[in-house]
């Protein structure tokens, strides 16, 4: 059910995702939703956002193990989002953004879950950029710009039905990453 909720949130947003839709997509029995999610829709949405963030962090770690430089890391990270958007027919977005942008100031914890998820992803990007040798402040700024560019590219690519926003973000940020001096040159422990 968590996976189905995540998929629906990426396609429709938080507000337009109902328990009935999650049950239909997951083929779960109706009674199971209240058993597994006694906190209601908020609990399900928070768990879906957390699952999305954990997968993103795992992907960030995977890319870091393959990339040989900060610029290559930037390109590979954005490339996967680009390819996913194109493969979806420009129908999916982020599984976290709707929790923040659709927040009505309520106390259900969904917006806070979104903030935590973005902080976790930004922190992991910065960690790897620092490991590549970027100075800590530069790594943090690039991580924030990279996540912001990816989120913006998800929206504009979907609106334009074109991968061009991802390509532009990749070119600009990879160029910035390549031009940023390394404080400590990186040696990828995963490469031969």
HELIX and SHEET records of a PDB file:
HELIX    1   1 UNK A    2  UNK A   12  1                                  11    
HELIX    2   2 UNK A   19  UNK A   26  1                                   8    
HELIX    3   3 UNK A   30  UNK A   36  1                                   7    
HELIX    4   4 UNK A   41  UNK A   66  1                                  26    
HELIX    5   5 UNK A   70  UNK A   87  1                                  18    
HELIX    6   6 UNK A   97  UNK A  101  1                                   5    
HELIX    7   7 UNK A  110  UNK A  131  1                                  22    
HELIX    8   8 UNK A  136  UNK A  160  1                                  25    
HELIX    9   9 UNK A  164  UNK A  179  1                                  16    
END                                                                             
